[in-house]
């Protein structure tokens, strides 16, 4: 049977592995979404460049807390 300190140490050691695995899964899902969108969209390079700049600013401003609802409202001109 593990002691409390042994269990705490094991959790500390596993935490980075779990984070890396979750980040990898998230990146795969994001790549899938981007490819689905790109397949159905015709966006000029200049508009894509401007959108990337806006998205960088949004992520910085919100510390990464962006929702699909916010993006849809922006694209509709509601924000």
Beta strands, then each sheet from edge to edge (+ up, - down):
end
